[in-house]
């Protein structure tokens, strides 16, 4: 049983699931208490130890099904679990042993490998992917899982003149071609008249052909199917308050110069109001936990009765804000108001840092430190580093942010992404958002488009929101006020 669990753990780690040695030991101790031949109990114990959150449950279920169900030989033995497990309870009668392969399949794989070895004398040069597919046929999916995960984690190469999302697609296509090539080779090999094949019955050969096709089709499904994230924690915005009936409903991109000035005046009043509220809140929140030592000292004059309760003083805890703003034409009208409010309210936070991007992120925090918010926004518009004629590339921007600025995120930081999620059909690289979410307190996405347009055309918002703690439309004054009040208060 130990060997089986260790092999499964290796597969989970190959898929980037974090499983510690202590969790493996806990799992083994718990399997001694339950009946490991009862799959419901077996699955529950493994899931409780290895899937640390509901977001990881989908990946765990996918790997569990692959390892303990799809990698089975189809040869009915005494169990639905490996033979090592059966030794713990020999009276149980499970279904099938996953990972076991028939003698004929093992002989077939050995003959094909020997044939390839004869064609290529230097076995070290044999393609690792072909080896992984052979292992997959033999019931060991570890190397294939590592190859697939390597494709998922593959970074796109930045290019100033030519941009595409063919990096991961071409790698995925290569795997698909090799699977089809191996399938053809195995079927052709079974059609030859080798000595060991002539000794098999026609039904044996037909069954092996069907099994080869079935196993390699499972490899294709695993390559092309990504687990869905259980994002039950995604905060849904309910009915919003109508702060301003006419001006508050006009999209920022449609504001006239006169209306823009009116919006700025409203924002100034909102900033003053929120500053007053937060200053009173911080001053009133200075009382901390009970100071037991001083309370006992005070109780001496009351015959040991704690009449006067003394509290420890605590400084107000302020959060940190990091913003990542798309400054392309379709989004900038919203981003500038958002940045204006955040830096006007920076006394409510311990730190505010800002990055803007079209195809790559640039740190613009220094503009706001040395200038008033409105003046800083004008200087950002004239920054020569930003190519406003470039195509928006969210995937590359996230990749560069992860490489250069991930250290700015910690468990006291709220990451706010302002953008429409339209990546011009380039690689969206949404798994990078998961890395950012794991590092920060929460990840909020503000989209100037209304929700009915999410996922249309080149919009990747449906995929992006699965990795966010909160995703909300924020394209007019009323929606912006709702978000700022929720963020600050």
N, C-alpha and C positions, 0 to 999 in steps of 0.2 A: 504494500500500500504506500509506503514511503516513497518508493521510486516513481510510482504513478503520480502522486501529488507533486513531487519535485519536477517532473516533466511538464505537468500542467502549469505550474508556477513559472517555469522557464518560458512557456508560450505566452503567458500573461505579461511577463516582463518584456518580452520581445515586442509586444503591442503597446509598450509604454505605460502599463499599469504598474503603480508603485506598490510592491509587496515586500515587506521586510522579513528577515529571518524569524523574528519573534512572532510575527503573524502566522508563518508557516508552522512553527512549533505549537502555537495555540490551536491551530486547525487540526493538527495530528492528535493532540490530546483530546479534543472534543470528539473526533471521529471514534475514539475508543469508547466513548460513552454512548453514542447513538448506534443504530444499526446501519452500517455503511452500504448494505445491499438494498436498503430502502432509498430509492433515488431522491425522493422528496426530502428526506432528512439529509442525505449526502449533499444535495444541491444547496440546501439551506445553510449548512455548516460552511461550505466553501464560499458562498456568497456573503455570509456575515463577516468572514475574515478578510476576503480579498476585494470586495466591492465596497469602497469606503463612503460612497455617497450614491444618491439616486442617479446622479449624472454618469457614474461609472457602471451602473447596473446594465445598461444596454450593451456595452463592450464586453462585460463579464458574461452575459447570457450568450452573446455571439461566439465567444471563445469556448465556453462550456459546451455548447451544441456542436461546434466543430470537433472538439477533442474527444468528447465522450459519446457522441452519436454518429457524426459523419465519418469519423476515422475508423469505424468498426469494419470488421472483415465480412460481416454477414454470415459467418460460420456459427451456428447456434451452439454455445457451450453452456456452462452452468451459471452464467451471470450476465447482468447488464453492466458489470464493473470488472476491472482487471483481475487477473488470477491471484495477484498478491492480496487483494481485498478479500477474495473468497476464502483464503486460508484462515481469516479471522472468524468466518461464520460459514463453515462448509455445508450446513443444512439448508442455507438459503438457496433459492432457485431464481436467479436473475435471468435476463434475456440474452444479451450478446456481449462479447468482450470487445470494447473499442480498442483500436490500435493494433489488434492482432491481424495478421494476414495469413492467407492459406499458403500451404507449401508450394502450390503451383504458381501463385503470384510472386512469391519470393524467388522461385527459380527463374521466372520470366524476367524479373528485374535484374537478377544477377547476370543472366545471359546478355541482356541489352547493354548493361554496364561493361561487360567484358568485350563486347563488340566495339563499343565506343573506345575502350582502352586500347584495342588493337589498332583502331584508326588513328588514335592520338597517343603515342608512346609516352609522352610526358604528361602523366595524369594530373600534375599540379596545375597544368594549363587548362584543364577541363573546365568548362564554364560553370561557375558557382550556381547560376540559376537553374541549369539543367540538373545539377546535383540536388538542388532544393526540390525540384519537381519530382525527381525519383524518390526522394525521402518522403514526399507527400503521398505518393502512391503506396509507399511501404508503411504508411500509417504514422509517420513522424512529421507533423506540420511545422516544427520550430523554424527551420531555415526558410521556409516559404513565408511564414508570418514576418520574419525579420526583413525579407526582401520587399514585402508589401509595405511594411511600416517605413522602410527607407524611402520608398516612393512618396508616401504621404508627407514625410518630413523634408523632402527635397526642396531646397531653396531655388527660387528663380534667379537667373543671372541678370544683373542690371546692365542695361545697354542704353546709351544715350541716343542712338540713331534708330534702333529697331526694337520693338517691344512685342512680345507674344506670350502666350500661356502654354507653349508647347513643351516646356521642360518636363512637367509631370505627365502630360499626355503621351509624349513620345516614350517615356520610360514604361508607362502602363501598356502601351501598344506593343513594346518589345516583349513584355511578359506574355501577352495574349498570343503573339506569334509563336513564341517558344512552346507554349502549351499546345497549340494546334499542331506544331511540328512533332512534338513528342507523341501526341495522340496518333498521328498518322504513322509514325515509326513503329509504335507498339502494335498497331493493328496489322501493318505490313509484316512485321516479324512473326506474328501469330499465323500469318498465311503461308509462311515458308514450311519446308519439310525437314526440320532438324530432327535429330534422333529423339530428343526428349519430347518434342511436340508430337511426333508420330505415335508416341506411347500414350498420349492423352486421347480421351474420347472426344467426339465432336461437340457434345454438350459442355465438356470442360472448356474447350477453346471458345465456344460461343459465350459461356459465362464470364470468362476472363476478358473478352472484348467488351462486353457490357459493363463489367466492373471498371475497366480502364476508362471508358467513356464517362461513366458516372463520377469517378473520383476526379478526373480532370475538369469536368463540368463544375464540380464543387469548388475546385481551385479558381475557376473563372468567376464564379459567384462571389467567393470571398474577396477576390481582387476588385470587383466592380461594385460591391455593396459596402457602404459605410454605415456604421451603427448610428441610429438616431439618438440625440441627447434628450434626456428627460429633464427639461428645463421648467419644472413646476414652480421654481422660485421666481420666474419672470414676473415682474410687477406690472399689473395692468392698470392703466389710468382710467378711472371711472368718469362720471359726468363732471365736466369742468365748469368753473364759475365764469359767468359772462361779466368780466370786470368793466369792459368798455364795449358798448353795443355796436357802434359802427367802426371806429378806428381799430378796435381790438380784433376785429375779424378780417381785416385786410392783410393778405400775405405780405411779408416784408419785401419781397421782390417787386411788388406792385405799388409801393408807397411813393407818393410824389415828394419833392423836396420840402413842401410845407408840412405834409403829413409826417415826414421823417423828423423834422424839428419838434413836432408835437409829441411824437413817440419818445424822443430824447428827454423832453421835459417830464413826461410821465415816469420814465425810468429814474430820473433824478429824484423825484418825490418818493418813489418806491424805495430807492437806496437809503434815503434819510430815514424813512419809516422803519426799515429792517434793521438799520444800525442802532436805532433807539431800543427796539425790542430786544435785540441780541445783547446789548450792553446791560440792560436790566436783568436779562436771564443769566448772564455770566456772573453778575455781582450777587445774585440771589442763590446761585448754585455753588457757593464757596463752602457750604457746610458738607463735610464728608462723613466718614464712619464714626461710630462711637469710640472715644478715646477711653479705653477701659481703665488704664492706669490713673489718669487724672480724675475720672469719675469716682474711683474707690477712695482717692485722697480727699475729694470733696465730701464724701459720705461720712468721714470720721466725725465731723461735728453734728451729724444727725444720727449718732449711735449705729453707724453702719448701713443706714437706709439710703440708697442712691436717689436722693431727692433732686439733686442737680445733675443733669446728664450733660457731659462735656463731649463735644464733637471735634474731630480733627478738621483742620482747614485743608482745602484742596484747591489747586489752581484750576481754572476752567479748561476743559479739554476741547481744543479746536481741531478740526479735521484739516487734511491737506487736499488740494485740488490739483489735478493735472489734466489739461485739456489738449485734445488732438483735433484740430479744425481743418476741414477741407475748405480751401479758399478759392476754389474754382468759381466761375460766374454763377452757377446754379445754387450755390450754398452760401457764398460770402455775405449776402445781404442779411442772413440770419446770424452767421458767426460773429459779425462785428458787434451786434447788439449784445450777444451773449458774453463776449470778451469784455465789453464795456461794463456790464453789470458785475461780473466776477471781480474785476480789478477795482471797481468802486467799492466793493464789499470785502476787499482783501483783509480788513481788520477783523472780519468774522472768521477767518481761517488762519491757520498757522503758516501756510505757504500756498502760493498759487503759481504754477508753472504752465506755460503755454507753448504748444508746437503747432505750426501750420504746415500744410502739405498740399501738393497737387499730385506729384509722383514720388516725392521723398520729403520727409519731415525736416523742419528747421526750427530751432529753439528761438523764440521771439520774446522770452521773458524779459530780457534786458531792455527792450523798447518800453515796456510798461513800468519798469523800475525807475527809469530816468525821465519819463514823460507822463503827462496826463493821459488817461485812457483814450480820449478822442484823438489826441495828437499822435499817440503811439500807433493807433490803427492806420492813420494816414501814412506814417513812415513804413509800416509793414506793406502797404500797397505799393510803395516805391522801392521795396527791397530788391536789388538786382539778383539776389540768389534765387528768387522764386520765378520760375518760367510759367507765366500765366497762359502761354499758348500750348503748353504740354497737355497730353491726355491724362485724365485722372486715373491713377493706379492705386487702389486701396491695398492690394496684396503686397506690392513693393513698399508702400509706405509703412504698413504694419511690420514687414520684415526688417526694414531699416530701424524702426522705432524699437523693436525687440533687441536688435544688435547693439544699438547705441544708447538707449535711454531706459532700458528695463529696470535698471537700478534705482530709478526715481520712484518706483512703485513699492509700497509696503502696505501693511494691514491697517494703516491709518489714512490711506490715500483713496480718494474717489476719482476714478478715471472717467472723464466726460469726452465722448467722441461726438463731434458735430459734423454731419455729412449726410448725403442722400443715398449712400451705398451703391451708387452707379459706377461700376468699374470698367466700363467700355469693353465688356466681354473678355477682360483680362482675368488671370487667375486670382480669385478673391482671397485665397489663403486664410479662410475663416478659422482653421485650428490655431492660428497665432493669437486670436482673441482669447482662446482658452488659457494660453500661457499668461496673458495679461490679467485675466480674471483671477487666476490662482494667486497672483502676486499682490493684488490690491484688495481694498475693503469691498468695493463694489464697482461695477462697470455700467455706465449709463450711456445710452446712445440717443442723441437728439436728431431727428430727421425733419428737415423743413417740408418734406412732402407729406401729404395726408396718407393714412394707412391703406386706403383703397388702391393706391398706386405702388405699394411695396410689392416687389416680386415681378413687376411688369417690365418688359424690355430687358435692359441690361442691369436692372436693379437686383442686388444680392441681399436685400434686407431680410428676407425670410430666413436665409441661412445665417446671417450675422446675428439676428436677435436670439437665436438659440444659445449663444455664448454670452449674452448680456444679462445682468441682474434687472435692468429696466430699459425698455425701448419705448419711446413716445414721440408722437408727432409734435413738432415745435416750429411752426411756420408763421405764427402771427403773435401779436402782443399778448392776447389773453392766454395763449398756451405758454408763452415765455414767463409770464407772471406766475402762473400756476406752478411751473417747475422751480423757479427761483424761491418761491415761498416754501415749497416742499423741501428744497435743498438746505435752506438756511434755518428754517424754523423746525 
